[in-house]
Amino acid sequence: MLVYRSSSNQTIESEIRTPAEGEMVWICLDNADASQVEHVVGQLYHCHPLVVEDCVKLNQRPKLDRYKDHVFITFFAVVDKKLNTAEIGIVVGENFVITVSKKPIPLLNGPQERFLKAEESMHSPGKILHRILDQCVDEYTDIINHVEDRVDRMEQRIFNNPYLNVAKEIFQLKRTFHKLRRTIAEEKTILGTISHQNFPFITKEAEVYFIDIYDHVSRVLDSLDVFRESLTGPLELQMSMKSDRMNQIMKTLTILSSIFLPLTFIVGLYGMNFKNIPELSWDFGYAYVWAVMIAITVVMWLIFKWKRWI
């Protein structure tokens, strides 16, 4: 855990214990077993049994619960570029902050390093909470930028080859966006509560920082809405390009059929097995037929060019 001592304005690492007078602590329990979570949250810091249960199970939607001398917050962090999320249980008290997660979350390393380097950056629970939530929301912004690039690359791939099978990828993204948007919308409500409703353990001066996070979350939600709507664009582009190419193919086949139709008629006419066909006695009948068929082909080709059909 990290311990900030107001007497020396220093932050140090220490074994997990209860804070002494003039100390502020942050305990990060990642990948901890149930017994360790119960010991720290329940026995050392005497949190409400419901808080202990939520920290052990970590199977909640984003929420904020107030108790007599502490607050429990559930927040989510995006852990990879596939938009997978990890739940973080945050217990905030007068002189402590406890974060609980089922597995290590790399983005929490940033606040820890900052607290160890910057003096007085961990002097209040509100400061610690702000740094954690701000890091989560900043990660949302980075992921949104990645998604924007991914959609652009998808459109370019479809433009180069409209027969790519991207429908599955698009529908998976839409489901992921729907799930992520629901989570972030609930977190937006939590941030609104923290910044506008006299949240305990946070000074009036610190509320402006949570309002800034609230604005960032609002922009992320707007971006998600835009991306959800724009994901139909690649499908429409693919269908349009497929239809255009199919029209070109049908046009080519129709022109070829139109050219060969009179030639087939001539060949069929003189292929009949009747005895008295006058042209059969011509000395150069075969050459005449070839000349007629070539002339018909050239004339029809010129007509199609004149009509701008080819």
C-alpha positions in Angstrom: 0.0 0.0 0.0 1.0 3.7 -0.4 1.2 5.9 2.7 1.2 9.7 2.6 2.5 11.4 5.8 1.4 15.0 6.1 4.2 15.7 8.6 6.9 15.1 6.1 4.9 15.6 2.8 6.2 12.2 1.6 4.6 9.2 0.1 6.1 5.8 0.8 5.3 2.1 0.2 4.4 0.0 3.3 2.8 -3.2 4.4 -1.0 -3.2 4.6 -2.1 -1.8 7.9 -4.4 0.9 9.3 -3.3 4.5 8.9 -1.8 6.3 11.8 -2.7 9.9 12.7 -1.8 12.3 9.9 -1.5 9.5 7.3 -3.5 8.9 4.1 -3.3 5.4 2.6 -4.2 3.8 -0.7 -4.4 0.0 -0.7 -4.6 -1.7 -4.1 -5.9 -5.3 -3.9 -5.5 -6.8 -7.3 -5.9 -10.5 -7.8 -6.5 -10.9 -4.1 -8.3 -13.9 -2.7 -11.6 -13.6 -0.7 -10.0 -14.1 2.7 -7.5 -11.3 2.1 -10.2 -8.9 0.9 -12.4 -9.8 3.9 -9.4 -9.2 6.3 -8.5 -5.8 4.9 -11.9 -4.4 4.1 -13.9 -5.9 6.9 -11.5 -6.5 9.8 -8.8 -3.8 9.4 -11.0 -1.0 8.1 -14.4 -2.1 9.6 -16.4 -1.5 6.4 -20.1 -2.4 6.1 -20.7 -6.1 5.5 -22.4 -5.3 2.2 -19.3 -3.5 1.1 -17.2 -6.5 2.0 -19.6 -8.7 0.0 -19.4 -6.5 -3.0 -15.6 -6.4 -2.9 -15.4 -10.1 -2.7 -17.9 -10.9 -5.5 -17.2 -7.9 -7.8 -20.2 -8.6 -10.0 -21.9 -5.2 -10.0 -23.0 -2.6 -12.4 -21.5 0.9 -11.9 -23.0 2.2 -8.7 -22.3 4.5 -5.7 -23.4 3.4 -2.1 -23.1 5.7 0.9 -22.5 4.4 4.4 -21.9 6.0 7.7 -18.2 6.7 7.4 -17.3 5.4 4.0 -18.5 5.2 0.4 -18.4 2.3 -2.0 -18.0 2.9 -5.8 -18.0 0.4 -8.6 -16.2 1.7 -11.7 -15.0 0.0 -14.9 -11.7 0.2 -16.8 -11.0 -0.7 -20.4 -8.1 -3.1 -20.3 -7.4 -3.8 -24.0 -8.1 -2.7 -27.5 -10.9 -5.3 -27.9 -12.8 -3.0 -25.4 -12.9 -5.7 -22.7 -13.6 -4.1 -19.3 -12.5 -4.9 -15.7 -14.5 -4.0 -12.6 -12.9 -2.0 -9.9 -14.4 -1.8 -6.4 -13.4 1.5 -4.7 -13.9 2.1 -1.0 -13.4 5.7 0.1 -13.0 6.7 3.8 -11.8 9.7 5.7 -8.1 8.7 5.6 -8.0 5.7 3.2 -8.9 4.5 -0.3 -9.1 0.8 -1.1 -9.3 -0.5 -4.7 -10.2 -4.1 -5.4 -10.0 -5.9 -8.7 -10.0 -9.6 -9.8 -6.9 -9.2 -11.8 -4.0 -6.6 -12.1 -5.1 -3.5 -14.0 -2.1 -1.8 -15.7 -3.7 1.6 -15.8 -3.6 1.8 -12.0 0.2 1.8 -12.2 0.2 5.4 -13.5 -1.4 6.9 -10.4 0.8 4.9 -8.1 4.0 6.2 -9.8 2.6 9.7 -9.7 1.9 9.6 -6.0 5.4 8.3 -5.2 7.0 11.1 -7.2 4.8 14.1 -6.6 4.7 15.5 -3.1 1.2 16.3 -1.6 -0.5 14.6 -4.5 -2.1 12.1 -2.1 -3.1 14.4 0.7 -6.8 13.6 0.6 -9.1 10.7 -0.4 -10.7 12.9 -3.0 -7.3 13.5 -4.7 -6.7 9.7 -4.9 -10.2 9.0 -6.1 -9.9 11.7 -8.8 -6.6 10.3 -10.0 -8.1 6.8 -10.3 -11.3 7.8 -12.1 -9.4 10.2 -14.4 -7.0 7.5 -15.4 -10.0 5.2 -16.3 -11.7 7.9 -18.4 -8.5 8.9 -20.2 -8.2 5.2 -21.2 -11.7 5.5 -22.7 -10.6 8.4 -24.8 -7.6 6.5 -26.1 -9.7 3.5 -27.0 -12.2 5.7 -28.8 -9.4 7.0 -31.0 -8.3 3.5 -31.7 -11.9 2.5 -32.7 -12.1 5.5 -35.0 -8.9 4.3 -36.8 -10.3 0.8 -36.9 -13.5 1.9 -38.6 -11.5 3.9 -41.2 -9.4 0.9 -42.0 -12.4 -1.3 -42.3 -14.0 1.1 -44.9 -10.7 1.2 -46.8 -10.6 -2.6 -46.9 -14.2 -2.8 -48.1 -13.4 -0.2 -50.8 -10.5 -2.3 -52.0 -12.4 -5.6 -51.8 -16.2 -5.4 -51.4 -16.4 -9.1 -51.0 -14.7 -9.2 -47.6 -16.7 -10.9 -44.9 -16.9 -8.0 -42.4 -20.5 -8.3 -41.3 -19.6 -10.5 -38.3 -16.9 -8.0 -37.1 -19.3 -5.1 -37.5 -22.1 -6.7 -35.5 -19.6 -7.7 -32.8 -18.4 -4.1 -32.6 -22.0 -2.8 -32.3 -22.8 -5.2 -29.4 -19.6 -4.2 -27.7 -20.4 -0.5 -28.2 -23.9 -1.1 -26.7 -22.5 -2.8 -23.6 -19.7 -0.2 -23.2 -22.1 2.7 -23.7 -24.5 1.4 -21.0 -21.6 1.1 -18.6 -20.2 4.5 -19.3 -23.7 6.1 -19.1 -24.1 4.8 -15.5 -20.6 6.0 -14.6 -21.6 9.4 -15.9 -24.4 9.4 -13.4 -21.9 8.5 -10.6 -19.6 11.3 -11.6 -22.5 13.8 -11.7 -23.4 12.7 -8.1 -19.8 13.2 -7.0 -19.4 16.6 -8.5 -22.8 18.1 -7.7 -24.2 16.6 -4.6 -21.8 17.5 -1.7 -20.0 14.2 -1.9 -18.2 13.3 1.4 -14.4 13.4 1.6 -14.1 15.8 -1.3 -13.5 19.5 -0.8 -15.4 22.2 -2.7 -12.1 23.1 -4.6 -11.8 19.5 -5.8 -15.3 19.3 -7.3 -14.1 21.1 -10.4 -11.8 18.2 -11.2 -14.6 15.8 -11.1 -16.7 18.1 -13.3 -13.8 17.9 -15.8 -14.0 14.1 -15.8 -17.7 14.3 -16.2 -17.2 16.4 -19.4 -14.7 13.8 -20.7 -17.2 11.0 -20.1 -19.9 13.0 -21.9 -17.7 13.4 -25.0 -16.9 9.7 -24.9 -20.6 8.8 -24.9 -21.2 11.2 -27.8 -18.4 9.5 -29.7 -19.8 6.0 -29.0 -23.2 7.1 -30.3 -21.6 8.4 -33.5 -19.6 5.2 -34.0 -22.6 3.0 -33.5 -24.4 4.9 -36.2 -21.4 5.1 -38.5 -20.9 1.3 -38.3 -23.8 0.9 -40.7 -21.8 2.9 -43.2 -19.3 0.1 -44.1 -22.2 -2.4 -44.6 -24.0 0.1 -46.8 -20.8 0.8 -48.7 -20.2 -3.0 -49.2 -23.7 -3.6 -50.4 -23.5 -0.6 -52.8 -20.2 -1.7 -54.3 -21.4 -5.3 -54.6 -24.5 -4.1 -56.4 -22.5 -1.9 -58.7 -20.2 -4.7 -59.6 -23.1 -7.0 -60.1 -24.7 -4.5 -62.4 -21.5 -4.3 -64.4 -21.4 -8.0 -64.8 -25.0 -8.2 -65.8 -24.4 -5.4 -68.3 -21.5 -7.2 -69.9 -23.4 -10.5 -70.1 -26.4 -8.7 -71.6 -24.2 -7.0 -74.3 -22.6 -10.4 -75.2 -26.0 -12.1 -75.4 -27.3 -9.3 -77.6 -24.4 -9.7 -80.0 -24.7 -13.4 -80.2 -28.5 -13.5 -80.6 -28.6 -12.6 -84.3 -25.5 -14.8 -85.0 -27.2 -17.7 -83.3 -30.3 -17.0 -85.5 -28.3 -17.1 -88.7 -26.4 -20.3 -87.7 -29.7 -22.0 -86.7 -31.4 -20.9 -89.9 -28.8 -22.5 -92.1 -28.4 -25.4 -89.9 -31.9 -26.7 -90.7 -32.1 -30.0 -92.6 -34.4 -29.0 -95.5 -33.5 -30.0 -99.0 -34.4 -26.8 -100.9 -32.4 -24.0 -99.2 -31.3 -21.6 -102.0 -28.2 -20.4 -100.3 -26.8 -23.9 -100.0 -26.0 -24.0 -103.7 -23.9 -20.7 -103.6 -20.3 -21.2 -104.4 -19.2 -18.7 -101.7 -22.1 -19.2 -99.3 -19.9 -20.0 -96.3 -17.9 -16.8 -96.8 -21.0 -14.8 -97.2 -22.4 -16.0 -93.9 -19.1 -15.2 -92.2 -19.1 -11.7 -93.7 -22.7 -11.1 -92.6 -22.1 -12.3 -89.1 -18.9 -10.2 -88.8 -20.8 -7.1 -90.1 -23.6 -7.6 -87.7 -21.2 -7.9 -84.8 -19.3 -4.7 -85.8 -22.5 -2.8 -86.3 -24.0 -3.8 -82.9 -20.7 -3.0 -81.2 -20.7 0.5 -82.8 -24.4 1.0 -81.7 -23.5 0.1 -78.1 -20.6 2.5 -78.1 -22.8 5.2 -79.6 -25.3 4.6 -76.8 -22.5 4.6 -74.3 -23.5 1.3 -72.9 -19.9 0.1 -73.0 
